[in-house]
C-alpha cells in the first residue's frame, strides 16, 4: 500500500455499541473525515418509506435508488450525529428513530442498496483520510484498511445506551422494547446473506461494556497514533 494513498480506519460492530461516538472522536483527534455508513442506510430507508416503496419489490427499490442523492455533513457540534442531506433536504433528526433503525437493517440486506452505497463509500475513501463506521466496513467496503477495529458490548448495555440517547432528545423510550429491537436487529444483521455483521479476521476487538468513550478512544489512538506528534502509519500489508 502506497504511503500516498488515503489512510482508512474502520470501526465496525453491532447497533448501540458506541461506534458513532468513538468514530467521530477518532476522526476529530486525527483530523480525518468521519464516514457514517449507517446514516447512509438510514437515509435510504427513510426515502423508501417516504416514497411508499415496497422493499420486498427489488425492481421498485432499484428504480427508487436512481432518484436518491445522499450527502453527509460535518456534525453541528461536539457530540452531535453526522448531518444527512437527502436530495438536498436535511433529514438528520428524522433518521434516528427506532423505526428507521429497524427498517435500515432490512434495507441493508438488499443487494442493490448495498452495491450502490458501497461504491459511494469507496469513492469517498479514495479521496481522503477517513474513519469509516458501520457493520461491514472492515470486511467488505475497505478490506485493505490501514487499521480495523470491532467494538462489542452486551445487548443489555447497548439497549440501555440507546434508551438514554432517545430520552436525552426528549423522546419516549421503553427499555424492554428497545432491548427486543436490539436483539432482533443483531439477528437480522448477523444472519443476512449479503455482507453480514461480523468481525474481520484482522480487526482488533474492544469490548466497550465497562468502558467509557474516552477510554475506548485512548485505546484506539494508542494503536493508530502511539506518537501523536507523527503521522499515522499504515500497518504492513
ROBARO-808159 format. One record per residue (C-alpha): x, y, z; residue in three letters; residue number from 1. Coordinates in pm, 1 decimal, padded with zeros to 6 digits. Each point is the difference from the previous one (the first is absolute). Layout:
<atoms>
{u: X | v: Y | w: Z | code: ALA | pos: NUM}
...
</atoms>
This chain:
<atoms>
{u: 00000.0 | v: 00000.0 | w: 00000.0 | code: UNK | pos: 1}
{u: 00145.5 | v: 00333.7 | w: -00103.7 | code: UNK | pos: 2}
{u: 00063.5 | v: 00257.8 | w: 00270.9 | code: UNK | pos: 3}
{u: -00169.6 | v: 00250.3 | w: -00228.6 | code: UNK | pos: 4}
{u: -00329.8 | v: -00184.0 | w: 00005.6 | code: UNK | pos: 5}
{u: -00262.6 | v: 00130.9 | w: 00242.6 | code: UNK | pos: 6}
{u: 00012.4 | v: -00162.9 | w: 00341.9 | code: UNK | pos: 7}
{u: -00312.0 | v: -00191.0 | w: 00098.6 | code: UNK | pos: 8}
{u: -00103.5 | v: -00107.2 | w: 00349.5 | code: UNK | pos: 9}
{u: -00309.3 | v: -00220.2 | w: 00029.4 | code: UNK | pos: 10}
{u: -00211.2 | v: -00036.0 | w: 00311.9 | code: UNK | pos: 11}
{u: -00270.0 | v: -00266.4 | w: -00019.1 | code: UNK | pos: 12}
{u: -00237.3 | v: -00155.0 | w: 00249.9 | code: UNK | pos: 13}
{u: -00365.7 | v: -00057.6 | w: 00086.3 | code: UNK | pos: 14}
{u: -00264.4 | v: 00265.0 | w: 00062.8 | code: UNK | pos: 15}
{u: 00045.7 | v: 00213.0 | w: 00311.7 | code: UNK | pos: 16}
{u: 00359.0 | v: -00097.7 | w: 00070.0 | code: UNK | pos: 17}
{u: 00126.9 | v: 00357.3 | w: -00022.5 | code: UNK | pos: 18}
{u: 00142.2 | v: -00006.8 | w: -00353.8 | code: UNK | pos: 19}
{u: -00126.5 | v: 00344.4 | w: -00097.8 | code: UNK | pos: 20}
{u: 00130.9 | v: 00173.7 | w: 00309.9 | code: UNK | pos: 21}
{u: 00339.2 | v: -00169.6 | w: -00013.9 | code: UNK | pos: 22}
{u: 00042.6 | v: 00037.4 | w: -00376.2 | code: UNK | pos: 23}
{u: -00079.8 | v: 00369.1 | w: 00019.1 | code: UNK | pos: 24}
{u: 00249.6 | v: 00048.8 | w: 00284.2 | code: UNK | pos: 25}
{u: 00274.2 | v: -00191.4 | w: -00182.2 | code: UNK | pos: 26}
{u: -00059.5 | v: 00201.9 | w: -00317.1 | code: UNK | pos: 27}
{u: 00013.8 | v: 00326.6 | w: 00196.0 | code: UNK | pos: 28}
{u: 00320.6 | v: -00102.9 | w: 00179.7 | code: UNK | pos: 29}
{u: 00176.2 | v: -00090.9 | w: -00324.3 | code: UNK | pos: 30}
{u: -00150.0 | v: 00263.6 | w: -00228.4 | code: UNK | pos: 31}
{u: -00163.9 | v: -00268.4 | w: -00215.9 | code: UNK | pos: 32}
{u: -00340.5 | v: 00000.7 | w: -00169.5 | code: UNK | pos: 33}
{u: -00268.8 | v: -00189.9 | w: 00190.7 | code: UNK | pos: 34}
{u: -00196.5 | v: -00236.3 | w: -00227.9 | code: UNK | pos: 35}
{u: -00324.8 | v: -00113.1 | w: 00165.1 | code: UNK | pos: 36}
{u: -00109.7 | v: -00282.9 | w: -00230.3 | code: UNK | pos: 37}
{u: -00293.4 | v: -00083.2 | w: 00226.3 | code: UNK | pos: 38}
{u: -00145.0 | v: 00346.6 | w: -00057.8 | code: UNK | pos: 39}
{u: 00007.0 | v: -00068.6 | w: -00373.4 | code: UNK | pos: 40}
{u: -00209.2 | v: -00316.6 | w: 00042.2 | code: UNK | pos: 41}
{u: -00237.5 | v: 00186.5 | w: 00227.9 | code: UNK | pos: 42}
{u: -00039.6 | v: 00265.2 | w: -00268.6 | code: UNK | pos: 43}
{u: -00089.5 | v: -00263.4 | w: -00258.0 | code: UNK | pos: 44}
{u: -00248.0 | v: -00158.6 | w: 00241.1 | code: UNK | pos: 45}
{u: -00157.5 | v: 00339.7 | w: 00069.0 | code: UNK | pos: 46}
{u: -00024.8 | v: 00074.8 | w: -00372.4 | code: UNK | pos: 47}
{u: -00164.3 | v: -00332.6 | w: -00086.3 | code: UNK | pos: 48}
{u: -00248.9 | v: 00039.6 | w: 00286.0 | code: UNK | pos: 49}
{u: -00073.0 | v: 00358.6 | w: -00101.4 | code: UNK | pos: 50}
{u: -00061.9 | v: -00109.5 | w: -00359.3 | code: UNK | pos: 51}
{u: -00206.1 | v: -00298.5 | w: 00119.5 | code: UNK | pos: 52}
{u: 00223.9 | v: -00243.5 | w: -00186.7 | code: UNK | pos: 53}
{u: -00057.9 | v: -00366.6 | w: 00079.6 | code: UNK | pos: 54}
{u: 00349.0 | v: -00114.5 | w: 00103.4 | code: UNK | pos: 55}
{u: -00089.9 | v: -00357.8 | w: -00092.0 | code: UNK | pos: 56}
{u: -00031.7 | v: 00119.1 | w: -00360.7 | code: UNK | pos: 57}
{u: 00363.0 | v: 00003.8 | w: -00114.1 | code: UNK | pos: 58}
{u: -00077.0 | v: 00167.3 | w: -00333.4 | code: UNK | pos: 59}
{u: -00187.0 | v: 00280.4 | w: 00178.1 | code: UNK | pos: 60}
{u: 00288.8 | v: 00048.2 | w: 00242.5 | code: UNK | pos: 61}
{u: 00251.3 | v: 00009.0 | w: -00285.7 | code: UNK | pos: 62}
{u: -00211.5 | v: 00259.0 | w: -00180.9 | code: UNK | pos: 63}
{u: -00020.3 | v: 00209.6 | w: 00316.6 | code: UNK | pos: 64}
{u: 00377.0 | v: -00001.5 | w: 00038.7 | code: UNK | pos: 65}
{u: 00029.8 | v: 00182.4 | w: -00331.5 | code: UNK | pos: 66}
{u: -00164.5 | v: 00304.2 | w: 00159.2 | code: UNK | pos: 67}
{u: 00196.4 | v: 00022.8 | w: 00321.5 | code: UNK | pos: 68}
{u: 00290.1 | v: 00228.6 | w: 00086.7 | code: UNK | pos: 69}
{u: 00158.7 | v: -00036.0 | w: 00344.6 | code: UNK | pos: 70}
{u: 00250.7 | v: 00243.3 | w: 00147.7 | code: UNK | pos: 71}
{u: 00161.9 | v: -00013.4 | w: 00343.0 | code: UNK | pos: 72}
{u: 00085.6 | v: 00323.1 | w: 00178.2 | code: UNK | pos: 73}
{u: 00223.1 | v: 00082.7 | w: 00294.6 | code: UNK | pos: 74}
{u: -00175.5 | v: -00034.8 | w: 00338.7 | code: UNK | pos: 75}
{u: -00135.6 | v: 00334.0 | w: 00120.4 | code: UNK | pos: 76}
{u: 00171.3 | v: -00029.8 | w: 00336.4 | code: UNK | pos: 77}
{u: 00196.0 | v: -00232.5 | w: 00226.2 | code: UNK | pos: 78}
{u: -00204.8 | v: -00310.0 | w: 00074.0 | code: UNK | pos: 79}
{u: -00242.4 | v: 00057.5 | w: -00286.8 | code: UNK | pos: 80}
{u: -00069.9 | v: -00262.1 | w: -00266.3 | code: UNK | pos: 81}
{u: 00126.7 | v: 00053.2 | w: -00352.4 | code: UNK | pos: 82}
{u: -00236.9 | v: 00210.4 | w: -00208.5 | code: UNK | pos: 83}
{u: -00185.3 | v: -00169.1 | w: -00286.5 | code: UNK | pos: 84}
{u: -00143.1 | v: 00166.7 | w: -00309.3 | code: UNK | pos: 85}
{u: -00242.4 | v: -00199.1 | w: -00213.8 | code: UNK | pos: 86}
{u: -00051.8 | v: 00162.8 | w: -00338.6 | code: UNK | pos: 87}
{u: 00117.5 | v: 00327.5 | w: 00158.4 | code: UNK | pos: 88}
{u: -00245.4 | v: -00031.0 | w: 00292.9 | code: UNK | pos: 89}
{u: 00135.8 | v: -00026.7 | w: 00354.9 | code: UNK | pos: 90}
{u: -00140.7 | v: -00320.8 | w: 00151.6 | code: UNK | pos: 91}
{u: 00260.3 | v: -00034.0 | w: 00276.1 | code: UNK | pos: 92}
{u: -00250.4 | v: -00017.2 | w: 00284.2 | code: UNK | pos: 93}
{u: -00260.1 | v: -00207.5 | w: -00181.0 | code: UNK | pos: 94}
{u: 00223.0 | v: -00300.9 | w: -00066.6 | code: UNK | pos: 95}
{u: 00097.6 | v: -00070.0 | w: 00362.8 | code: UNK | pos: 96}
{u: -00329.0 | v: -00154.2 | w: 00114.0 | code: UNK | pos: 97}
{u: -00024.8 | v: -00368.2 | w: 00102.2 | code: UNK | pos: 98}
{u: -00242.2 | v: -00056.0 | w: -00290.9 | code: UNK | pos: 99}
{u: 00247.9 | v: 00125.7 | w: -00261.0 | code: UNK | pos: 100}
{u: 00277.4 | v: -00191.1 | w: 00175.2 | code: UNK | pos: 101}
{u: -00188.2 | v: -00327.9 | w: -00042.5 | code: UNK | pos: 102}
{u: -00096.0 | v: 00080.8 | w: -00359.1 | code: UNK | pos: 103}
{u: 00361.7 | v: 00085.9 | w: -00079.5 | code: UNK | pos: 104}
{u: 00101.6 | v: -00348.2 | w: 00115.3 | code: UNK | pos: 105}
{u: -00245.4 | v: -00155.8 | w: -00246.1 | code: UNK | pos: 106}
{u: 00094.4 | v: 00236.9 | w: -00281.3 | code: UNK | pos: 107}
{u: 00370.5 | v: -00071.1 | w: 00048.8 | code: UNK | pos: 108}
{u: -00062.1 | v: -00364.2 | w: -00092.6 | code: UNK | pos: 109}
{u: -00110.9 | v: 00098.2 | w: -00351.2 | code: UNK | pos: 110}
{u: 00291.5 | v: -00063.4 | w: -00243.2 | code: UNK | pos: 111}
{u: -00084.9 | v: 00299.4 | w: -00220.8 | code: UNK | pos: 112}
{u: 00010.0 | v: 00234.5 | w: 00298.7 | code: UNK | pos: 113}
{u: 00327.6 | v: -00136.8 | w: 00130.4 | code: UNK | pos: 114}
{u: 00162.1 | v: 00016.8 | w: -00342.7 | code: UNK | pos: 115}
{u: -00094.6 | v: 00365.3 | w: -00045.9 | code: UNK | pos: 116}
{u: 00106.4 | v: 00115.4 | w: 00346.1 | code: UNK | pos: 117}
{u: 00317.4 | v: -00209.3 | w: 00008.8 | code: UNK | pos: 118}
{u: 00111.1 | v: 00165.2 | w: -00323.1 | code: UNK | pos: 119}
{u: -00074.4 | v: 00347.0 | w: 00138.9 | code: UNK | pos: 120}
{u: 00191.3 | v: -00077.9 | w: 00320.3 | code: UNK | pos: 121}
{u: 00300.3 | v: -00130.4 | w: -00190.9 | code: UNK | pos: 122}
{u: 00007.0 | v: 00314.4 | w: -00214.4 | code: UNK | pos: 123}
{u: 00016.4 | v: 00211.2 | w: 00315.8 | code: UNK | pos: 124}
{u: 00277.0 | v: -00219.8 | w: 00141.2 | code: UNK | pos: 125}
{u: 00202.8 | v: 00037.5 | w: -00317.3 | code: UNK | pos: 126}
{u: 00017.0 | v: 00377.6 | w: 00039.9 | code: UNK | pos: 127}
{u: 00083.1 | v: 00069.3 | w: 00363.1 | code: UNK | pos: 128}
{u: 00107.4 | v: -00147.5 | w: 00334.6 | code: UNK | pos: 129}
{u: -00309.3 | v: -00140.2 | w: 00169.5 | code: UNK | pos: 130}
{u: -00133.6 | v: -00173.8 | w: 00306.7 | code: UNK | pos: 131}
{u: -00274.4 | v: -00224.7 | w: -00138.0 | code: UNK | pos: 132}
{u: -00266.0 | v: -00125.6 | w: 00238.7 | code: UNK | pos: 133}
{u: -00252.7 | v: -00273.5 | w: -00070.7 | code: UNK | pos: 134}
{u: -00052.3 | v: -00374.1 | w: 00000.6 | code: UNK | pos: 135}
{u: 00204.1 | v: -00116.8 | w: -00298.0 | code: UNK | pos: 136}
{u: 00252.9 | v: 00277.2 | w: -00057.0 | code: UNK | pos: 137}
{u: 00293.5 | v: -00220.7 | w: 00094.1 | code: UNK | pos: 138}
{u: -00125.4 | v: -00313.9 | w: -00173.6 | code: UNK | pos: 139}
{u: -00161.8 | v: 00124.8 | w: -00322.0 | code: UNK | pos: 140}
{u: 00032.1 | v: 00373.0 | w: -00060.7 | code: UNK | pos: 141}
{u: 00365.2 | v: 00049.9 | w: 00093.6 | code: UNK | pos: 142}
{u: 00161.3 | v: -00345.3 | w: 00036.5 | code: UNK | pos: 143}
{u: 00347.3 | v: 00156.2 | w: -00036.3 | code: UNK | pos: 144}
{u: -00053.9 | v: 00268.4 | w: 00262.8 | code: UNK | pos: 145}
{u: 00307.9 | v: 00118.0 | w: 00188.1 | code: UNK | pos: 146}
{u: -00154.8 | v: -00083.5 | w: 00337.3 | code: UNK | pos: 147}
{u: -00313.6 | v: -00194.8 | w: 00091.7 | code: UNK | pos: 148}
{u: -00190.8 | v: -00006.5 | w: 00326.1 | code: UNK | pos: 149}
{u: -00308.3 | v: -00191.2 | w: 00112.2 | code: UNK | pos: 150}
{u: -00190.6 | v: 00136.4 | w: 00297.9 | code: UNK | pos: 151}
{u: -00235.4 | v: -00219.9 | w: 00200.2 | code: UNK | pos: 152}
{u: -00206.4 | v: 00010.5 | w: 00320.7 | code: UNK | pos: 153}
{u: -00283.9 | v: -00194.9 | w: 00156.4 | code: UNK | pos: 154}
{u: -00345.0 | v: 00047.5 | w: -00153.4 | code: UNK | pos: 155}
{u: -00128.5 | v: 00132.6 | w: 00332.8 | code: UNK | pos: 156}
{u: 00271.0 | v: 00264.0 | w: 00015.8 | code: UNK | pos: 157}
{u: -00056.4 | v: 00104.2 | w: -00359.6 | code: UNK | pos: 158}
{u: -00377.2 | v: 00027.6 | w: 00031.6 | code: UNK | pos: 159}
{u: 00031.3 | v: 00203.9 | w: 00319.6 | code: UNK | pos: 160}
{u: 00236.5 | v: 00241.2 | w: -00174.1 | code: UNK | pos: 161}
{u: -00257.0 | v: 00040.0 | w: -00276.7 | code: UNK | pos: 162}
{u: -00274.5 | v: 00070.2 | w: 00255.6 | code: UNK | pos: 163}
{u: 00211.4 | v: 00271.9 | w: 00161.5 | code: UNK | pos: 164}
{u: 00076.8 | v: 00149.2 | w: -00340.9 | code: UNK | pos: 165}
{u: -00367.5 | v: 00018.0 | w: -00096.7 | code: UNK | pos: 166}
{u: -00105.8 | v: 00143.9 | w: 00335.6 | code: UNK | pos: 167}
{u: 00272.5 | v: 00264.0 | w: -00027.2 | code: UNK | pos: 168}
{u: -00171.7 | v: 00112.7 | w: -00318.8 | code: UNK | pos: 169}
{u: -00332.4 | v: 00024.3 | w: 00178.1 | code: UNK | pos: 170}
{u: -00137.9 | v: -00316.8 | w: -00161.7 | code: UNK | pos: 171}
{u: -00188.9 | v: -00281.7 | w: 00171.0 | code: UNK | pos: 172}
{u: 00189.3 | v: -00329.0 | w: 00032.1 | code: UNK | pos: 173}
{u: -00108.6 | v: -00330.6 | w: 00153.2 | code: UNK | pos: 174}
{u: 00297.5 | v: -00202.4 | w: 00126.4 | code: UNK | pos: 175}
{u: -00153.6 | v: -00342.9 | w: -00068.9 | code: UNK | pos: 176}
{u: -00110.2 | v: 00102.7 | w: -00348.2 | code: UNK | pos: 177}
{u: 00341.3 | v: 00143.5 | w: -00087.7 | code: UNK | pos: 178}
{u: 00173.7 | v: -00315.2 | w: 00127.7 | code: UNK | pos: 179}
{u: -00229.4 | v: -00217.8 | w: -00214.5 | code: UNK | pos: 180}
{u: 00070.7 | v: 00217.8 | w: -00302.6 | code: UNK | pos: 181}
{u: 00373.8 | v: -00016.6 | w: 00069.1 | code: UNK | pos: 182}
{u: -00005.9 | v: -00381.0 | w: 00010.4 | code: UNK | pos: 183}
{u: -00209.7 | v: -00015.7 | w: -00317.0 | code: UNK | pos: 184}
{u: 00234.0 | v: 00232.4 | w: -00183.1 | code: UNK | pos: 185}
{u: 00303.8 | v: -00199.3 | w: 00115.1 | code: UNK | pos: 186}
{u: -00161.1 | v: -00312.9 | w: -00143.0 | code: UNK | pos: 187}
{u: -00094.7 | v: 00168.7 | w: -00327.9 | code: UNK | pos: 188}
{u: 00341.9 | v: 00159.0 | w: -00047.8 | code: UNK | pos: 189}
{u: 00195.4 | v: -00315.3 | w: 00085.1 | code: UNK | pos: 190}
{u: -00207.8 | v: -00243.5 | w: -00203.9 | code: UNK | pos: 191}
{u: -00057.8 | v: 00196.1 | w: -00320.3 | code: UNK | pos: 192}
{u: 00147.9 | v: -00158.0 | w: -00311.7 | code: UNK | pos: 193}
{u: 00161.0 | v: 00318.8 | w: -00130.3 | code: UNK | pos: 194}
{u: 00286.6 | v: 00151.8 | w: 00203.1 | code: UNK | pos: 195}
{u: -00106.7 | v: -00130.3 | w: 00341.8 | code: UNK | pos: 196}
{u: 00119.3 | v: 00162.5 | w: 00319.3 | code: UNK | pos: 197}
{u: 00319.9 | v: -00171.8 | w: 00108.4 | code: UNK | pos: 198}
{u: 00343.9 | v: 00081.1 | w: 00127.5 | code: UNK | pos: 199}
{u: 00273.1 | v: 00011.7 | w: -00266.0 | code: UNK | pos: 200}
{u: 00275.1 | v: -00254.9 | w: 00063.5 | code: UNK | pos: 201}
{u: 00255.5 | v: 00278.9 | w: 00043.0 | code: UNK | pos: 202}
{u: -00222.1 | v: 00235.4 | w: 00200.6 | code: UNK | pos: 203}
{u: 00090.8 | v: 00087.6 | w: 00358.2 | code: UNK | pos: 204}
{u: -00284.2 | v: -00081.3 | w: 00240.8 | code: UNK | pos: 205}
{u: -00090.0 | v: 00250.6 | w: 00272.9 | code: UNK | pos: 206}
{u: -00274.7 | v: -00086.3 | w: 00248.1 | code: UNK | pos: 207}
{u: -00160.6 | v: 00331.9 | w: 00096.6 | code: UNK | pos: 208}
{u: -00241.9 | v: -00141.0 | w: 00259.4 | code: UNK | pos: 209}
{u: 00188.8 | v: 00147.6 | w: 00295.2 | code: UNK | pos: 210}
{u: 00194.2 | v: 00270.1 | w: -00183.8 | code: UNK | pos: 211}
{u: -00089.5 | v: 00364.3 | w: -00048.9 | code: UNK | pos: 212}
{u: 00047.3 | v: 00169.5 | w: -00337.3 | code: UNK | pos: 213}
{u: 00324.9 | v: 00167.9 | w: 00105.3 | code: UNK | pos: 214}
{u: 00150.4 | v: -00333.5 | w: 00105.7 | code: UNK | pos: 215}
{u: -00088.5 | v: -00159.7 | w: -00334.1 | code: UNK | pos: 216}
{u: 00139.8 | v: 00301.7 | w: -00183.8 | code: UNK | pos: 217}
{u: 00325.4 | v: -00024.1 | w: 00193.2 | code: UNK | pos: 218}
{u: 00040.8 | v: -00369.0 | w: -00086.7 | code: UNK | pos: 219}
{u: -00052.1 | v: 00065.2 | w: -00370.1 | code: UNK | pos: 220}
{u: 00235.4 | v: 00298.3 | w: -00010.9 | code: UNK | pos: 221}
{u: 00268.8 | v: -00202.3 | w: 00180.6 | code: UNK | pos: 222}
{u: -00007.9 | v: -00236.9 | w: -00297.6 | code: UNK | pos: 223}
{u: -00046.1 | v: 00230.3 | w: -00299.7 | code: UNK | pos: 224}
{u: 00204.5 | v: 00294.6 | w: 00128.5 | code: UNK | pos: 225}
{u: 00223.2 | v: -00103.0 | w: 00293.0 | code: UNK | pos: 226}
{u: 00205.9 | v: 00314.7 | w: -00054.5 | code: UNK | pos: 227}
{u: -00255.4 | v: 00272.1 | w: -00065.3 | code: UNK | pos: 228}
{u: 00275.7 | v: 00230.3 | w: -00131.0 | code: UNK | pos: 229}
{u: 00049.9 | v: -00221.3 | w: -00305.1 | code: UNK | pos: 230}
{u: -00244.6 | v: -00100.1 | w: -00274.2 | code: UNK | pos: 231}
{u: -00195.9 | v: -00323.3 | w: 00020.2 | code: UNK | pos: 232}
{u: 00185.2 | v: -00278.9 | w: -00178.0 | code: UNK | pos: 233}
{u: -00143.0 | v: -00284.4 | w: -00200.5 | code: UNK | pos: 234}
{u: 00031.2 | v: -00346.5 | w: 00142.2 | code: UNK | pos: 235}
{u: 00201.5 | v: -00239.1 | w: -00217.5 | code: UNK | pos: 236}
{u: -00198.0 | v: -00148.8 | w: -00286.3 | code: UNK | pos: 237}
</atoms>
